[in-house]
Amino acid sequence: MKTIPLLILAICALIPSASLRAAERPPIKPNILHIHADDHRADGLHALGNAMLVTPNLDSLVERGMTFRHCYTMGSMVGAVCTPSRTMMLTGRSWLRIPGSPGAAPNAKDPATFLPRVLRTAGYQTWHMGKCGNGFPAGLAAFETTIRDDARGATPENDRAHCSQRLADGTIKFLKSRAAAHEEKPFYIYIAPPVPHDPRSAEPQFHKLYDPAQIRLSPAFMPLHPFDNGEMTVRDEKLAPWPRTEADTKQQHADYFACVTGLDHHVGRIFAELKACGQWDQTIIIFSGDNGLSLGEHGLFGKQNLYELGGMHVPLVIAGPGIPRGQSDALVYLMDLFPTLVELAGARVPAGIDGRSIVPILAGKQANVRDVLYTAYRDCQRAIRDKRWKLIRYPLVDRTQLFDLDADPHELMNLADKPEHKAKVAELTALLSREMAANADTSPLTVENPKPAEWTPPIPGSDAGKKARK
């Protein structure tokens, strides 16, 4: 009868040492695959609300992962919004604290720590292929291997139409080489396709999927923007003549969709290789865009604006081991990916990071990491939003817009001049000033002698009518 108690005591005596041995084993770190598309709109997948798009592979991420519906890049001091956006994401810093930022905050010169360098220190094999576009060469140097492909050539080896195919080919080759070498390090793969940025050229079979005549335009389509937003004749806005026509706009959409579907097809090839080499279940996959884009909404064709279907609103989907399924309405920035990925990799987040980890949201421990979110473009546009309300301020022309995003998601009804919303305008303006101060943004919200808000499109071949700066 004494045998059973003695056996129990023996098992209990072994438990602490077994637990200790388990604790001593290093945790299995997930692989990380980040697909970061160029000019990808927040609604740029079938599963993100665009029923016209054919994107089965990226849709599968949405179906099995977490979609952040309100993700933004914070701002840009240049027309190429992608440049500060990518640098913010790779450094975790806000827009006025990134290396080389014009009008930078005093601490912008502090040495920047790049995400791939942190992950390399944590034991990751780091690999990049595609666009660089962060305006800071050290960002590329932080990767063990980088293969730059901005798709600016004229042959299938370097042209735009085949860039997604080349990125998939390169990624698959890298994955196969790891398997052949029995590489045990986890990987961080950063793929940066230069699509669907213009020139919007895809392989012919993808263009055939989209008949411009069948494209349905947004309720926010307008022939002209109603006033000068400070950047009316920037390069992107010249991709279609003024006034915008439905025919031109539908063609732009069709070409854009073809590029997105081409990218999705080749992403599917990468997914298949991950499964074939046994890494699928160990890989966290992130899909995001560097900035958004207007395609006729509000009469605009660029990313130099702060509308929801404009320059700062981007897709963000995270899927993989330990990531729950669902959607989050949390207000997040792309720069939040820096501390998030570092934390998921089991590494320590370095000091001087402005981004906030969204791991607590993924873990179900909290619903938000911030209550409001501010965005900015040069000195001519500032915006603040919460879950429902959004205010956009245009100081150079003394214009304010207020939108109830719940009732008016397309931002068609400006409530700023309605007496019943005077208090809301004052409240959001105060919040905007607070966020600007917190981010070392000294641009004024009012200026002396604002210029007229009226705007006349330029006459082709002439400078006449140009009232907005380039």
ZIQUI-V868107 format. One record per residue. N is the residue number from 1. OMEGA is omega as a letter, one per 20 degrees, with the letter a starting at -180 (none if undefined). Layout:
n=N omega=OMEGA
n=N omega=OMEGA
//
This chain:
n=1 omega=a
n=2 omega=a
n=3 omega=a
n=4 omega=r
n=5 omega=r
n=6 omega=r
n=7 omega=r
n=8 omega=r
n=9 omega=a
n=10 omega=r
n=11 omega=r
n=12 omega=r
n=13 omega=a
n=14 omega=a
n=15 omega=a
n=16 omega=a
n=17 omega=r
n=18 omega=r
n=19 omega=r
n=20 omega=a
n=21 omega=r
n=22 omega=a
n=23 omega=a
n=24 omega=r
n=25 omega=r
n=26 omega=r
n=27 omega=r
n=28 omega=a
n=29 omega=a
n=30 omega=r
n=31 omega=r
n=32 omega=r
n=33 omega=a
n=34 omega=r
n=35 omega=a
n=36 omega=a
n=37 omega=a
n=38 omega=a
n=39 omega=a
n=40 omega=a
n=41 omega=a
n=42 omega=r
n=43 omega=a
n=44 omega=r
n=45 omega=r
n=46 omega=a
n=47 omega=r
n=48 omega=r
n=49 omega=a
n=50 omega=a
n=51 omega=a
n=52 omega=a
n=53 omega=r
n=54 omega=a
n=55 omega=a
n=56 omega=a
n=57 omega=r
n=58 omega=r
n=59 omega=a
n=60 omega=r
n=61 omega=r
n=62 omega=a
n=63 omega=a
n=64 omega=a
n=65 omega=a
n=66 omega=r
n=67 omega=r
n=68 omega=a
n=69 omega=a
n=70 omega=r
n=71 omega=a
n=72 omega=r
n=73 omega=a
n=74 omega=a
n=75 omega=a
n=76 omega=r
n=77 omega=a
n=78 omega=r
n=79 omega=r
n=80 omega=a
n=81 omega=a
n=82 omega=a
n=83 omega=r
n=84 omega=a
n=85 omega=a
n=86 omega=r
n=87 omega=r
n=88 omega=a
n=89 omega=a
n=90 omega=r
n=91 omega=a
n=92 omega=a
n=93 omega=r
n=94 omega=a
n=95 omega=r
n=96 omega=r
n=97 omega=r
n=98 omega=a
n=99 omega=r
n=100 omega=a
n=101 omega=r
n=102 omega=a
n=103 omega=a
n=104 omega=r
n=105 omega=a
n=106 omega=a
n=107 omega=r
n=108 omega=a
n=109 omega=r
n=110 omega=a
n=111 omega=a
n=112 omega=r
n=113 omega=a
n=114 omega=a
n=115 omega=a
n=116 omega=r
n=117 omega=r
n=118 omega=a
n=119 omega=r
n=120 omega=r
n=121 omega=r
n=122 omega=r
n=123 omega=a
n=124 omega=r
n=125 omega=a
n=126 omega=a
n=127 omega=a
n=128 omega=r
n=129 omega=r
n=130 omega=a
n=131 omega=r
n=132 omega=r
n=133 omega=r
n=134 omega=r
n=135 omega=a
n=136 omega=a
n=137 omega=a
n=138 omega=r
n=139 omega=r
n=140 omega=a
n=141 omega=a
n=142 omega=r
n=143 omega=r
n=144 omega=r
n=145 omega=r
n=146 omega=r
n=147 omega=a
n=148 omega=r
n=149 omega=r
n=150 omega=r
n=151 omega=a
n=152 omega=a
n=153 omega=a
n=154 omega=r
n=155 omega=r
n=156 omega=r
n=157 omega=a
n=158 omega=a
n=159 omega=a
n=160 omega=a
n=161 omega=a
n=162 omega=a
n=163 omega=r
n=164 omega=r
n=165 omega=a
n=166 omega=r
n=167 omega=r
n=168 omega=r
n=169 omega=a
n=170 omega=a
n=171 omega=r
n=172 omega=r
n=173 omega=r
n=174 omega=r
n=175 omega=r
n=176 omega=a
n=177 omega=r
n=178 omega=a
n=179 omega=a
n=180 omega=a
n=181 omega=a
n=182 omega=a
n=183 omega=a
n=184 omega=r
n=185 omega=r
n=186 omega=a
n=187 omega=r
n=188 omega=r
n=189 omega=r
n=190 omega=r
n=191 omega=a
n=192 omega=r
n=193 omega=r
n=194 omega=r
n=195 omega=j
n=196 omega=r
n=197 omega=r
n=198 omega=i
n=199 omega=a
n=200 omega=a
n=201 omega=r
n=202 omega=r
n=203 omega=a
n=204 omega=a
n=205 omega=r
n=206 omega=r
n=207 omega=a
n=208 omega=a
n=209 omega=a
n=210 omega=r
n=211 omega=a
n=212 omega=a
n=213 omega=a
n=214 omega=a
n=215 omega=r
n=216 omega=a
n=217 omega=r
n=218 omega=r
n=219 omega=a
n=220 omega=r
n=221 omega=r
n=222 omega=r
n=223 omega=a
n=224 omega=r
n=225 omega=a
n=226 omega=r
n=227 omega=a
n=228 omega=a
n=229 omega=r
n=230 omega=a
n=231 omega=a
n=232 omega=a
n=233 omega=r
n=234 omega=a
n=235 omega=a
n=236 omega=a
n=237 omega=r
n=238 omega=r
n=239 omega=r
n=240 omega=a
n=241 omega=r
n=242 omega=i
n=243 omega=r
n=244 omega=r
n=245 omega=r
n=246 omega=a
n=247 omega=r
n=248 omega=a
n=249 omega=r
n=250 omega=r
n=251 omega=r
n=252 omega=r
n=253 omega=a
n=254 omega=r
n=255 omega=r
n=256 omega=a
n=257 omega=r
n=258 omega=r
n=259 omega=a
n=260 omega=r
n=261 omega=r
n=262 omega=r
n=263 omega=a
n=264 omega=a
n=265 omega=a
n=266 omega=r
n=267 omega=r
n=268 omega=r
n=269 omega=r
n=270 omega=r
n=271 omega=a
n=272 omega=r
n=273 omega=r
n=274 omega=r
n=275 omega=a
n=276 omega=a
n=277 omega=r
n=278 omega=a
n=279 omega=a
n=280 omega=a
n=281 omega=r
n=282 omega=a
n=283 omega=r
n=284 omega=a
n=285 omega=r
n=286 omega=r
n=287 omega=a
n=288 omega=r
n=289 omega=a
n=290 omega=r
n=291 omega=r
n=292 omega=a
n=293 omega=r
n=294 omega=r
n=295 omega=r
n=296 omega=r
n=297 omega=a
n=298 omega=r
n=299 omega=a
n=300 omega=r
n=301 omega=a
n=302 omega=r
n=303 omega=a
n=304 omega=r
n=305 omega=a
n=306 omega=r
n=307 omega=a
n=308 omega=r
n=309 omega=a
n=310 omega=a
n=311 omega=a
n=312 omega=a
n=313 omega=a
n=314 omega=r
n=315 omega=r
n=316 omega=r
n=317 omega=r
n=318 omega=a
n=319 omega=r
n=320 omega=a
n=321 omega=r
n=322 omega=a
n=323 omega=a
n=324 omega=r
n=325 omega=r
n=326 omega=r
n=327 omega=r
n=328 omega=r
n=329 omega=r
n=330 omega=r
n=331 omega=a
n=332 omega=r
n=333 omega=r
n=334 omega=a
n=335 omega=r
n=336 omega=r
n=337 omega=a
n=338 omega=a
n=339 omega=r
n=340 omega=a
n=341 omega=r
n=342 omega=r
n=343 omega=r
n=344 omega=r
n=345 omega=r
n=346 omega=a
n=347 omega=a
n=348 omega=r
n=349 omega=a
n=350 omega=r
n=351 omega=r
n=352 omega=a
n=353 omega=r
n=354 omega=r
n=355 omega=a
n=356 omega=a
n=357 omega=r
n=358 omega=r
n=359 omega=r
n=360 omega=r
n=361 omega=r
n=362 omega=a
n=363 omega=a
n=364 omega=a
n=365 omega=r
n=366 omega=a
n=367 omega=a
n=368 omega=r
n=369 omega=r
n=370 omega=a
n=371 omega=r
n=372 omega=a
n=373 omega=a
n=374 omega=r
n=375 omega=a
n=376 omega=r
n=377 omega=a
n=378 omega=r
n=379 omega=a
n=380 omega=a
n=381 omega=r
n=382 omega=r
n=383 omega=r
n=384 omega=r
n=385 omega=r
n=386 omega=a
n=387 omega=a
n=388 omega=a
n=389 omega=r
n=390 omega=r
n=391 omega=r
n=392 omega=a
n=393 omega=r
n=394 omega=a
n=395 omega=a
n=396 omega=r
n=397 omega=r
n=398 omega=r
n=399 omega=r
n=400 omega=r
n=401 omega=r
n=402 omega=a
n=403 omega=r
n=404 omega=a
n=405 omega=r
n=406 omega=a
n=407 omega=a
n=408 omega=a
n=409 omega=r
n=410 omega=r
n=411 omega=a
n=412 omega=a
n=413 omega=r
n=414 omega=a
n=415 omega=a
n=416 omega=a
n=417 omega=r
n=418 omega=a
n=419 omega=a
n=420 omega=r
n=421 omega=a
n=422 omega=a
n=423 omega=r
n=424 omega=r
n=425 omega=r
n=426 omega=a
n=427 omega=a
n=428 omega=r
n=429 omega=r
n=430 omega=r
n=431 omega=r
n=432 omega=r
n=433 omega=r
n=434 omega=a
n=435 omega=r
n=436 omega=r
n=437 omega=a
n=438 omega=a
n=439 omega=r
n=440 omega=r
n=441 omega=a
n=442 omega=a
n=443 omega=a
n=444 omega=r
n=445 omega=r
n=446 omega=r
n=447 omega=r
n=448 omega=r
n=449 omega=r
n=450 omega=a
n=451 omega=r
n=452 omega=a
n=453 omega=a
n=454 omega=a
n=455 omega=r
n=456 omega=a
n=457 omega=r
n=458 omega=r
n=459 omega=a
n=460 omega=r
n=461 omega=a
n=462 omega=r
n=463 omega=a
n=464 omega=r
n=465 omega=a
n=466 omega=r
n=467 omega=r
n=468 omega=a
n=469 omega=r
n=470 omega=none
//
